[in-house]
Amino acid sequence: MPVTIADLMSKMPGAFIPEKAQGLDVVLQFDFTGKEAGSWNAVIKDGAVKVEQGKHASPTMTLTADSDDYIALFTGQLDPMQAFMQGKLKLQGDLNLAMKMTQFFKMR
């Protein structure tokens, strides 16, 4: 069965590593285009993450990508830096946060 955006977003809390996100109070906004167009947000605060569907009023960082490309990132078929350089992954806001994301979420 193919992986969906909803699958990835629902697994995000289980992949969260609280000790790597100490002191963070941020909102990650995910805007997807393509087959599974839609918006999700993840609020990281007090060593916990809460993921919800929809747009957040004040995101710290916004990641925009085609849903297929985002799935490819998380399944190891697309390199994150390459995706960014090719314009497949667009970031707005706190770009340092994007680099740190790989530290406080277990990939795969």
C-alpha positions in Angstrom: 0.0 0.0 0.0 1.5 3.4 -1.0 2.4 5.9 1.7 0.2 9.0 1.9 0.7 12.5 3.3 -1.9 11.6 6.0 0.2 8.5 6.9 3.4 10.6 7.3 1.7 13.4 9.3 0.0 10.9 11.6 3.4 9.2 12.3 5.1 12.5 13.1 4.4 12.4 16.9 5.8 8.9 17.2 9.0 10.0 15.3 9.5 13.0 17.6 12.6 13.0 19.8 11.7 15.4 22.7 15.2 15.6 24.2 16.5 17.0 20.8 13.8 19.8 20.8 14.4 21.2 24.4 13.3 24.8 24.7 11.6 25.0 21.3 8.4 26.8 20.9 7.8 26.7 17.1 5.1 26.0 14.5 6.0 24.1 11.4 3.5 24.7 8.5 3.4 22.1 5.7 1.6 23.2 2.5 1.3 20.4 -0.1 0.4 20.7 -3.8 -0.2 17.9 -6.3 -2.2 14.7 -5.7 -2.6 15.2 -2.0 -2.9 19.0 -1.9 -3.6 20.4 1.6 -2.1 21.9 4.7 -0.9 20.5 8.0 0.9 22.1 10.9 3.0 20.8 13.8 3.3 22.8 17.0 6.4 21.9 19.0 6.2 23.3 22.6 7.2 22.1 26.0 8.9 19.0 24.7 5.9 17.7 22.8 4.5 17.9 19.2 0.9 18.3 18.2 0.1 17.7 14.5 -3.2 19.0 13.0 -4.6 19.3 9.5 -5.0 23.0 8.4 -3.2 26.3 8.3 -1.8 27.8 11.5 -2.2 31.5 12.0 1.5 32.2 12.8 4.0 29.6 11.6 7.7 29.9 12.4 8.6 28.1 9.2 6.6 27.0 6.2 7.6 24.1 3.9 5.9 23.9 0.5 6.3 20.8 -1.7 4.5 18.6 -4.1 3.0 15.7 -2.0 4.8 13.1 -4.1 8.1 14.9 -3.6 7.6 15.1 0.2 6.8 11.4 0.3 9.9 10.7 -1.7 11.9 12.7 0.8 10.7 10.6 3.8 11.1 7.3 2.0 14.7 8.1 1.1 14.1 8.4 -2.6 14.9 12.1 -2.7 17.7 13.9 -1.0 16.4 16.9 1.0 19.3 19.3 -0.1 18.9 18.3 -3.7 15.1 18.8 -3.5 15.7 22.3 -2.1 18.3 23.2 -4.7 16.0 22.0 -7.5 13.1 24.1 -6.2 11.0 21.0 -5.3 11.1 22.0 -1.6 10.4 25.7 -0.8 11.0 27.1 2.7 9.9 30.4 4.2 10.6 31.8 7.7 13.2 30.4 10.0 15.5 28.4 7.7 17.7 27.2 10.5 14.7 25.4 11.8 14.5 23.4 8.6 18.0 22.1 9.1 17.2 21.2 12.7 14.1 19.3 11.8 16.1 16.2 10.9 17.5 16.2 14.4 14.2 16.1 16.3 12.4 13.7 14.1 13.6 10.1 13.4 13.6 9.8 9.6 12.2 6.4 8.3 
